[in-house]
Every structure is written in structure tokens, then in C-alpha cells.
């Protein structure tokens, strides 16, 4: 026995264990960060629209402990005075493309490698977070497959900065559909920016593969290509109501959901009949479609910012005129949707325009017919519901994650202040300034 102890005494393995033991013990006893008290001139309770003056939030760890005119200041708490600002929940963008950047969209998905696009996606996520978006829904990697799951997981583990994410991997599309490589020489066999599925059976198969690779939800292209004819939008549907219903049933089986790219009728109607979670772009909705959306709680995600961007960043006057015509039509239809009481969520389609600038979406939704409070509620309260984080984010309530931003002035008086976020906290950690 003594010989054995002597051998162990000089064993390299034992030396390694003894060397690591203090570090392991220290790692297991990491000190809890001190409480933080945020103080500002105002605090907006988004659910009621009431402004609290002044406003304070007590943050302990990753969650909100208290919020109101004044909160406890525990001994040792860090006090952050944000001056003449308004405290808000972190914004939510329910339609982003982290794997796209301004430029030729079709070419970047062909010419740039997935590793390179993943690096750019990391930078896009950081830019969005710095702009005050603490949660997002990535609506397709546009040919980068499940690379978005790696970005999501790296953010969750604290390896890179970014919003909390729901990701779909690739979108699902028919052969020759909206995101297929239709403009390229077929003999080159250029890959689609989406995953092919031509019927209900194939849709379910693709959904299961994407789920295996880590997708949180399913994005489906339901319409396209789009044309304005005599001032009216025409866009063919890609899947029938029954095919979309099969996708919704499969998503429900796994506790997931389906969001669709759907510009107009009859695709938007089929999506509503099938019971999808959101109809994104939603440029043309019939009375029956709007009725079903209200009845079933299906959200419209208008994405005005991308339409405005394309109307002013095109290669020719003819293209600019066509995009402007589409935007004008969309604005008129949006006013009908607001009047009809369609439920909305805020999503910008950022990617083809610069990441970190998408708070413009809230400004445009107010410009075209909604009140500032209604837009903030669509963004934060409805957005948290769509992303399945309701009761966790979207309000400044005790027990919610401490995803908090500060903006100058009062957003109920001037919604554009959300384009100038001066302070960002995510999960109880200050990330800006």
C-alpha cells in the first residue's frame, strides 16, 4: 500500500488533479454580481401606456426584481443614472435575416461561403443588439442551412454578443419558387436559397430534418413572384391550405410554430385558414383573411422598412417606380388592416438593408396609421407572444428577464426616439454604453 501511495504522490495525473482542484472550486463559487439600480427621468409601462416619473428598476442577476417610481437600493448595489431618458423593455424584431447584408442578395448567397456568412451574421447580431433589439426571429439563412443555430447557441452561451434568438434555418420553398435560383443558368445547378418541398409529405420531412438540426420554428414561402398590374398586387400561391395545415399540425406536434412569407391573396387566405402563427409582409389581406386572423390571433408583420429601402436603393428609375408603387399600395392596405383590428407584430426584414438601423420600422408603422403606444405594444407584448417568450420578456415586470433599453425623450410623443437607443441591458448585463 505504501508503494502505491508513493507512486501516486509523483503521478502526473495526480498533479493535474491537484492543480485543477483550486480552479474548479473557485469556478463553482463564482461571486454573484451586485444588484443594479437603473434610474431615469421616465419609465414606460408598455401594457397600460402609463409613464412613471421618475422611473427606477432593480435588477438582481438576470431578472428584474422591482420597477416603479422608486425601488429598494440594496447595500452594495450599483446605481446607474441614465438622466433624461425613458426606460423601456428591449425591442423585438420578429423578421430579420442575420445572414444577409446590403448588396446583390442572390450573388452573396452564391459567392460567399457559409463560414464567411456566419462571421458576418455574428457582426449583424451585435449591431442589432447595440441598436436596442434584445430578441429577434431569424426568418431564414438564405442558403446557409442550420448555421443560424450555431449563432444562436454561441449567443446563449455568452461566447458572442447578440439578441436572444428564435431561428428557422433555411426557409421552405417549392421547386422554382420564390427563393429558388431562377435567374441562373440551369445547367450550373445553382442551389436554392431555401429547402425544397413540393407537397405536404415533403414539407413534414424537411421540417423534421430542420428540427433535428436545431431549428426553433418553420419559415415557409407561400407567395411569389409579385407583380403590380393596374395598381393591384398579383402574387401566385405556392402551397394549398391543406399543405400549410400539414405544416402547422407538424409544428404543433413538437410545440413549435409556422411563419409564412405571404404577400397577398389567395396565399394569405390559405395561411390564415391553416392557422399559421404569422403572415409576414401581409401586403394584401382580404376581409375574410383579416377576420380569420383576428379570430385565431394570427399576427401580421408588415416589414415596411425593406419596402422603403428598395424604393430608394434600386438600379434604375423603372425599378424605383415599381417599388414605390408597391409601397403606396401597401400603405393603403395597411390602413385597412389597422381599421379592421388585425393584430400586428413588428418585423423589419433587416439584412438587405444595414443591421442596427431597423428601429425605423416602428417609426413607419406610426407614420402609416398606428399610435406610438399601439406600435410599442405590437413590438414588445405581441412580439414576445409570437416568439414564445411571453411572461419572460416584453415588459418591465418583476421576474421578467432584465432586457432593458433607454431612449431620449418620450416615445409616446415621438416614436422616432427608439432609433437613438443610448443604453442597452440584456439578461441583466449592460452591453451599451
N, C-alpha and C positions, 0 to 999 in steps of 0.2 A: 504493500500500500504506500509506504514511504517513497519507494522508487517512482510510483505512478504520480504522486504529488510533486516530486522533484521534476519529473518530465513536464507536467502541466505548468509548473512555475515558469519554465522557459519556453513554453509553446507559443509560436507566433499567433495562433488562433486566440489563445487566452489574452495575449497582449492587445489584440484588436478589440476583443470584447470589453476589456477594462478601459481601453482608450475611448470607445464609443459610449460607454455607460454614462459618464457625466453629461455628454451632449444629449443623449436620449432622455435623461432625466430632466435636463433643462428644457428640452423641447416639449416634454409633457406638462411642464409647469410654466408655460408662457404667460406673462402678466396680462391681465385683462386691461384693454385700453381704457383710459379715463373717460368718464361721461363727457359729452359735448353739449353745450347750450348755444343754440343759434338765436340771435336777436336781430330783428329787422323792424322797419317802420310799420310794415303791414304783413298780414298772413291771410291768405285766401282759403276759406273752407269751400272746396270746389262743389261739394254736393248741394250746399244751400246757397252758395254765392255770397255768403256773408264775409265782409272784410273785418278782421280783428286788428285793432290798432292800440299799441304796438303788437308785434307777434313774436312769440318765442316757442322753440321746440327743444325738448330734452331728448337727446339720443344716447342710448346705452347699448353698446355693442353694435349690432347691425340693424337694430329696430328703434322705432320711435317709442319713447316712454310716456311723453306727455306733450301737448300742444295747446296754446292759448295765448291770452294776453300776457301771462307770466307763468313760469314753471319753476319748480324747485331748482336750486343751484347747489348740487351736492358738493361736499368738500372735495377739492382737487379737480373739479370739473373745468374743462377748457371752455372759455367764453369766446364766441366769435360774433363780433358786432358787424353786421352787414349794412348798416346805415339806412339810407333812404331807398330801400328795395322792398319788394313783395316776395314772401316765401310761398312757393308752390310745390306740389308733387312733381317729380321728374316727368318730362314729356314722354309720350309713347308714339312711335312711328310704326304703324301697322302694315306698311308696304315699302320695304327697302330692298335694294339689291347691292349687298356688300361686295359682290364680285364683278361689278360694273363700274366704269369710270367714264367721264366725258370723252367723246370721240366716236369713231366708227364702231358701233356696237357689234355688228356682225364680224368685222375683222378682228376685233380684240379677242373674241371668243375662239377664233381660229389661230391667230398668230401668237398669242401669249400662252405660255404653259400654265398648267394648273398650279404648280408650286409658286410661280411668279404672281398669279392672280390671287393666291392665298395670302401672300405677303401684302399685296395691295388691299385686300379685304381687311386685314388686321389694321392697316392705317385708316381705312374708311370707318371701321368700328370706333376707333379712338376719336376721330373727328366728330362723329355723331354724338358720342358721349360728352365731349367738350362743349358741344352746342346745346346740351341740356336734355338729350334723349337717353334716358336711363333704361328703357326697354324698347325692343323692336321685334318685328316679324320679318324674317328674310324670305322673300317670295320667289325663291329660285336662284340657283347659282349660275344659270345660263350656260350650261355645258361643263361646269366644274364638279358635277356629281355631288357626292356627300362631303366635299371639302368643308362645307359650312358647319358640319358637326364638329370638326376639329377646332374651328374658330370659336364656336360656342363653348366647347369644353375647356379650351385654354382660358377663356374669359372667366368661366365658372371657377376654375382652379387658381385664379389670380396671376396667371402667367403673363397675360396681356390685358390692357385696359379696354373696356368696351361695355355696351349695354347688356343687360340680361336678354337672351335671345330665344325665340322660337324659330326653328329652321325647317325648311321643306326639302332640302337637297335640290335636285332638278325638278322642274315642273313636269307635268304630264301633257302630252300633245299627240294628235293623230299624225299619221304619215302625210307629209305635205301640208301640215298645219301651220299655225301662226308663227311658231318658233323653229320650224324646220329650215334647213339650209337651201331654201328655194331659189335663191339668186345665184347660186354657184353652179359650175359645170357638173352635171350629174355623174359624169364619168370619173370625177375626182372623189366621189363618195364622201363628201364633207359631212361630218356628223351634225345631227340636230343639236340645238341648244337645250332640248328637253328630252324626256324619255318617251319612247313611242308606246302607245296603247290604242288599238283600233276598235275595241269593243269592251263590254263590261268585264269579261273574264280577264282580258289583258290588263285592264285598269287595276283590278284587285291584285293581280300578280305583281305589277310594278309597285303598288302601294306596299305590299309585303316586303319586297326587296328593299325599298327605301326605308321602311321601318326598321328592318334588320341593320341597315347602315346608320341608323341613329336619327332619322327624321322625326320631328315633333308633330307634323301635320302634313297634309297633302295640298299642293297647288295644282290646279287644272286649268288649261287654256280652253275656254268654252266658245270663244268667237274669234273671227278674223278671216281674211283681211278686211279692213274698214274702208268704206267709201262714202263720201258725201255726194248725193245725187239730188239735184234740185232743192238743196237746202235741208235734206233729210238724211240721217245716218242709215246706211245699209251695211250689215255685217253678218255673214253666214254663221250658223251654229256649227259646232264640231261634235258634240255629244248630245244624245237624246236625253229626255228627262229620266228614262229608265236606267240609262248608263250612268248618269250622275247619281241617281238614287242608290245604285250598287256601290258607288264610291263612298257615299255618305254612310251606308249601312256598314261597310267595312271599317270606316273610321270610327264609327260608334262602338264597334266591337272591341276596339283597342283603346277606347277612351280618348280618341283624337278628334280631328275635325277637318273639314274641307273648305278651302277658299278658292274662288274661281276668278280668273280674268274673264270678264264678260262686259263687253261694251254696249250691246244693245239687243233688241228683240229679234227672234224669239229665244235666243240663248239665255238672256237674263230671266225670262219666264221659266224656262226649264230648270234653271239653277234654283229659283225660288220654290218651285214645285218639289224639287228633290230635297230641299231643306239644308242647303249648304250654310256654312257659318257666316260667310261674307261674299258680297258681289263687288269685286274691285274694278274701278273705273266707272261702272254704272252710269254711263253717259245717257242711255236711253232706257227708261223703265215705263212700261205700260201701267195703266190704272190697276189692272189685275195683279201685276208683279208687285207694285207698291203695296197693295192690300195684303198680299201674302207675306211680304217682308215685315210689315207691321204685326201681322198675326203671329208669325213664327219667330220674331225677334232677329231677323237676318239683317246684318249691318251692310250699309252701302259705304264704300271707301272711295271718295271722288277722285283723288290724285290730281288736283288742279295744277300743281306746280310743274309737273312734267309737260302738261299741255302748254302752259305759258312759256316754258323753256324752249320747246320745239317751235313754237310760233315765232320766236325771236332768234333762234340759232339754227337756221336752215341754209342749205347751199344755194338756193335760187329764190327769186321772187314768187314763182309759181308755187313752190313748196311752202313758202311763208304764208301765202294767201290761203292755201288749202288748210294749213294748221290753224290759222286764225279763224277760218270758217268753222272748223271743228270745235274750237274753243268757244266761239259765240253760241253755237248750238248747245254745247254742254252747259254753259251758264244758264241759258233759258230753261233747259230741262231740270237743272239743279233747283231753280226757284220753284218749279212744280213739286219736286220731291220734298223740299222744305215745307211747303204749304200742306202737303199730304201727310206730314208727320213721319216720314221714313226715318228709321234710326241710323245714325251716322257714327263712323269711326274715322279718325284722322290717319291718312297714309299718303305719302308724297311721291312714291316711285323713284326716290333718290338713287343715284347711280349714274344714269346717263347725264345728270347734272351734278355739280360738286357736292360730295358728302359734307355735312356740317352746315348746310345752308337751308335745310328743308323746313325750318320753322315758318318759312314763307307760306306753307300750306295753311296754317291757322289764319294768317292774315287774309289770304284769298277766300277762305270759306266765310269769313265775316264780310268781306267786300261784296260777295255774291249772294248774301241773304241771311246768314245766321247771326245771332247775337254773340258777343265775346264769351259770355258765360256758357252758352249752348255749345260753342266750339270747344271750350276747355273741358266741359263735361264729356263731349264726344271723344276727345283725345284721351283723357285720363281715366274716367269712370268706364265708358264703353270700351275703350281700348284695353283696359285691364280684364274686362269680361271676355273679349274676343281672344285674348292671349291666354286665357285660363289662369290669370293671376288675380282675379277679383278677391277682395279681402286681404290681399297681400301688398298691393301697390295701387297708386292712383289717387290716394287721399292721404291727408296728414292726420292720421289717427293712431292712438296708442296700439302697439302690437304690429303695425304695418312695417314693412322694410323702410329703412331710412334712405329713400331715394328722394332727394330734395334739391330744388334749384331756387335761385334768387334772380329776379329781373328788376330793372329800374322802373320806377313809376308804378302805375296801377293798370294791370292788363284788362280790367273791366272797362276802363276808359279808353285805352289804346292797346289793342291786342298785339300790335307790332312790337311791343317791348319784349315779347318772347323770342324775337330774333336777336336779342342782345343779352343773353344769359351771362351773368357775372360770377355766379357761384354754382358749383355742382357737387353734390354728395351722392354717392351710390353705396348702398349697403352699409351706411354708417361711416364711410371713408371719404374724406374730402379729396376730390380729384381736380377741382378747379376753384380758386386760382392755385 
